[in-house]
Amino acid sequence: MDNPTPQKAGVIKTHPIAGYESALKMTLGAISPLKGGKEMDLGDCLHRVLSADIHSMVNSPSVDASMKDGYAVVSDEIRDATPENPVQLKLTGMMAAGGDARLRVEPGTTVRILTGAGIPAGATAVLAGEFARCDREWVTVFNHAEPGRNILKAGMDICAGEQVAQKGTILNPGLIGTIAAAGFGRVPVYHRPRVAILATGDELVVPGDPLPDGKVYASNLEMLKAWCRQFGMSTSFQLLQDTPKIISHAMETAAATHDVLITSGGAWTGDRDFIAQTLASLGWKKVFHAIRMGPGKAVGFGMLQDKPVFILPGGPPSNLTAFLQIALPGLLKLAGHRRPGLPEIRVRLQTSLDGSHVDWTEFVYGSLVPGDTHTGFQPLELTRRLRSMAFAQAAVAIPEGISCLPEGSIVTAQVFP
């Protein structure tokens, strides 16, 4: 089957907690890009985000230019040239890119011209060098060149005043080259968010330290740091004891010195889950806490001192999903991205995907398999959570209201960089 119809099962129930799409919309609606961007040298801007539209200051090329090494000619004079009936033209000079533009092609003459050189006055075409033979002062032409042949008109690549880059665009090497051709050596970019990551749990140990019995390494912390730095964001982190006073002090300090807070662990309502109640005591403006998404339902979002705060659950699959699906889009919106979120491609399912809750959105991690018409998506077994997640290349959502995506379905996958 090329595009099987996903199977629906029953009517979606009414829930007191938000669905995934609604929660993501609320998150992005509450966050604005950081104010006060800066200008940077273009050579230092790889992967930065433009904070303003860019319009070209010049034409590129600035003059009509040759696209070939050859000869600048008057088209009509060589209209009938063939190997059997060649035309001879007198060579009067040569033009290279950036060279003297005062040469002129008079009737019966030609000018040797190199790629990128300005077209001399009087010429109407450039004849490629392989269609002529030069013998000192004379050039024997044995092919025609219609008007405009091998000529790149001024402004053909970029026209003065033309928009060449849009606000919120990520600067890649090709775009940087285009902006340089448009006349810019410096461009305005957004500040990158400063992210404070606070991991709670008396059982957590800094990776690399000795591991006492009953403790675990703070692997989520390292993963979150790596994801933030993948997108150029600076991070600081703390491991916090499950004590409200300690958590409260760390949150207040982080909110005063950073642009965004991420908490990991202590996200739900257990006896030692203090994150939500501590934020409430600090007067945060809660947008939501828990959404119909699996894994990661305990994710929360709100504002503290006008800074975004993301509550992430502690279980590795839940922590990762909550970060990728809610926190990361919010961070990218804060960083000025026009399309905040992971890149997406269309994939063909190598096997069917069955959802656990028809009225929830469920995310499935998998690997990508080369295919003839579509890249394939093969789900990963999460029996060994950390090892399986380490090999994930993409994620597919089983949307709310869908119980199964059949094998062979063409669906959208989020691709991990």
Secondary structure, DSSP 4 states (H G I P E B T S, - for coil): --SPPPEE-SPPPP-SSEEHHHHHHHHHHH--PPS--EEEEGGG-TT-BBSS-EE-SS-BSSS-EESSSEEEE-GGGGTT--SSS-EEEEEEEEE-TTS----B--TTEEEEE-TTPBPPBT--EEEEGGGEEEETTEEEE-S---TTTTEE-TTSSB-TT-EEE-TT-B--HHHHHHHHHTT-SEEEEPPPPEEEEEEE-TTEE-TTS---TT-EE-HHHHHHHHHHHHTT-EEEEEEE-S-HHHHHHHHHHHHHH-SEEEEES--SSSTT--HHHHHHHTT-EEEEE-EEEES-TT-EEEEETTEEEEEE-SSHHHHHHHIIIIIHHHHHHHTT-SS-S--EEEEEESS-EE-S-TTSEEEEEEEEE--SSSEEEEEPP-SSHHHHHHT--EEEEE-TTEEEE-TT-EEEEEEP-
